[in-house]
Amino acid sequence: MKIAVIKLSALGDLVLASGGLKAVRNHFVNDEITFITSTSGAELYKDSGWFDNIFIYNSKDKSLSYLFSTICKLRSFMFDSVIDFQSSSRSRWLTLFLNSNVKIGYGASFFYKNGASPSYVKLSEIEVIKEILNKAGINGKKAYELELPLNSHDIWAVSSLIQGRGDYIIFHPGSSEKWKTKRWSDENFSKLGDILSKKGFNIVIIGSKKEVKIAENISSKMKVKPLILSGKTDLNQLIGIIKNGKALVSTDSAPMHIAAAVGTPVAALFGATNPELSAPSAGKVRIIFKNLECQPCIKGDCDDIKCMNLITPEEVYKNLEALLFENK
């Protein structure tokens, strides 16, 4: 049997799908599985061994011509079943026009012959995957068993990047430019870094190339300088760095989900977004959320970002201390 599995974006959601993706592979052991995903998804799972084929879908191309040319290419695969973990407007149209008898996703029966009906209560990403697995005849609890592949080359590369530093804690201070309300101040990260340095921990800062200035600003305020790896890692190296760290301090972002998936304790800072929907459902996680009347507002901008500014370095350290104790 030929099976198509769709999960297009975004990176954090691709990480959250790992339990579901592996469960599909383990359930359909002898079947041919094609993973339809983004460039990030292809890089993330290329060494997993869970897929016979990986088909890259360019999510940035919103044109109908690209959508229908992709549908034509995919129809040539002659899939028997389609499992749509994305369940977005774009992936639903992809599923609808693929010539398969079984179509499973989360949404209206117009798109899915065997779909899971949407709940009146908004579900988290991982709860949606659970519902889809159940409809596919797979134990939905497998959705919570997150796992990310890491090969020996990536482990060697991480050792080279870390430069022989001992126990380290990772900071991920950045966020999408559209989500200023997810940011904790550079000054707070610096103060937390100094507290941790006094406790004998090295600090490693990760992020994209666009976030290098954030890392440099944090470093400039710290007494013991951190190792800045922002913009210097590929995706698999990033996973390795997070996996080998003692803990991660992160905003609501993909590294938070990566840490949960690889078993690294994470102190997750939440402001405008809803931790009930966005926080990891598994792993060693401490959610730091002030629970103000205005939270969660789901707004990308705010005049004072009070919800994040009220989180203190001392509060985050206490949560980290608890996580590190639990990890022993």
Steps between C-alpha positions, in 0.01 A plus 500: 500500500615855422442761771547877487559687826468879491663740748617826344595745775602665727817373666351477849196319363723265301674407824165445672401265219796267564302261721224473241741458209689220672174333600390491134828335402478241778138420417549467123831316519500344153326780310653776286471836678558835328546803724368824347665784689695826491877543464524515880303178533724326248813608686354404836398146400739407219694259726200364691449192282124547536430583136566335165467831316506867600315747275581867567208740477585871471265652758614851409348472153134586559399498133224274376716402204763354735235321705345333197834415335599331829172310509569369149845378604370333814213328322759306300602325826159327508463513879258258665473710816571860604557608862496878531659605829510862381124534448532857372310654210789428263556140611126429492484591132807285436330208671169552323648472153731205563360180350483286813215305659590585860545865604558577867537842658342744742213688339187483289397178328505690169881468512543180699312179436621368834571824687478593866223752559620832647430550868308799633792545739821609329756222519877529527716388210583170664136431591407542133768246405360264765153522343640434152696196621189357657313537171786318324461206739816589693520553876463878537713503816801444275470868403655593835812284448715765333831398345749672272773319304864595555791334320865461606616775263271750672632394843859558382406839355343604830816410693697721264259792537484483880881526517553283806277696734365300792144504626307763311155651499352626175322829447265552208398866536358565153161472337337572168502868404119478503501399867667771709273391786693173528827678583653511848737795534870471423574648843307221673683234300831665596411504871393135484827416323701660781304307763565172318869582443545539876351151537766357266304480175614616160247681283441424131274730299323364193287660232486600135731735311243775551535453877878542527465860623268382777762248614779760483295746705439235768869412500606865538314523831634173644807474724596154367461497124277233344567297188295651219386245242217705352509461122782244515311170505289298263183336629655166600790671678247710688322185614832354617590815695163496674519127569842530667410803712404480867192714438346753263345839574278593208215712378201329336689368197630195316803441730257462791335208320835355391615494864186316608545250217863416584451492878677825595332690785349829383382814676244640257412870518146584389346841444233563238456139388307226675714233671201264507512491120867574424709352783652152468268224620788273597851532633656680797338841466437790736250755364559856621181695441378795708130430434400866473145598406619595151669162442498335257423783257651327191630836379839548340556851638424685823590835656670361811506116473429489873439126490863433408661789689354381831695172471819545703840332454472370857165335419644332193803382697278338765317312226829392344627384838191283541543357149867418555420333833226294336749399230738333747 
